[in-house]
């Protein structure tokens, strides 16, 4: 019985120590990931590829909107002549 108790203790204590240290590392990694992505989504998130694609699409849309506004202004200038 005493031998089994020591076996359990010798297995549980190291696992508890490793588990506690892993939680601290996970929190540090999560804060680094959140800081790395401008949208606040961690890089290792399941949806990070979709978020990046959406951000890229929003950038393209802004470029198209700017080009359309420039074209409208040019057309209005030509109509006034």
C-alpha positions in Angstrom: 0.0 0.0 0.0 2.8 2.4 0.9 4.5 1.6 -2.4 1.4 2.5 -4.4 1.0 5.8 -2.5 4.6 6.8 -3.4 4.0 5.8 -7.0 0.9 7.9 -7.3 2.6 10.9 -5.6 5.7 10.6 -7.8 3.4 10.7 -10.8 0.9 13.4 -9.7 3.4 16.0 -8.4 5.5 16.4 -11.6 2.4 16.4 -13.7 0.9 19.2 -11.6 4.1 21.2 -11.8 4.2 20.8 -15.6 0.6 21.6 -16.0 0.8 24.8 -13.9 3.9 26.1 -15.8 2.2 25.3 -19.2 -0.8 27.6 -18.3 1.6 30.5 -17.8 3.3 29.9 -21.1 -0.1 29.6 -22.9 -1.2 33.0 -21.5 2.1 34.6 -22.7 1.8 33.0 -26.1 -1.8 34.2 -26.4 -0.9 37.8 -25.6 1.9 37.7 -28.2 -0.5 36.2 -30.8 -3.1 38.9 -30.1 -0.6 41.6 -30.4 0.8 40.2 -33.7 -2.5 40.4 -35.5 -4.0 43.9 -35.9 -7.6 42.7 -35.8 -7.2 41.2 -32.3 -7.6 37.6 -33.5 -4.7 35.3 -32.5 -2.7 34.0 -35.4 -3.2 30.3 -34.5 -7.0 30.8 -34.4 -9.1 28.5 -36.6 -10.5 31.6 -38.4 -7.3 33.5 -38.8 -7.1 32.7 -42.5 -10.7 33.9 -43.1 -10.1 37.1 -41.0 -7.0 37.9 -43.1 -8.9 37.3 -46.3 -11.7 39.6 -45.1 -9.2 42.3 -44.1 -7.6 42.0 -47.6 -11.0 42.2 -49.3 -11.8 45.3 -47.2 -8.6 46.9 -48.4 -9.4 46.1 -52.0 -12.9 47.5 -51.6 -11.4 50.7 -50.2 -9.1 51.0 -53.2 -12.1 50.5 -55.6 -14.1 53.1 -53.7 -11.3 55.6 -54.0 -10.9 54.9 -57.7 -14.6 55.3 -58.2 -14.7 58.6 -56.4 -11.7 59.9 -58.4 -13.4 58.8 -61.6 -16.7 60.6 -60.6 -14.8 63.8 -59.8 -13.1 63.6 -63.2 -16.4 63.1 -65.0 -17.9 66.1 -63.1 -15.0 68.3 -64.1 -15.3 67.3 -67.7 -19.1 68.0 -67.7 -18.5 71.5 -66.3 -16.3 72.5 -69.2 
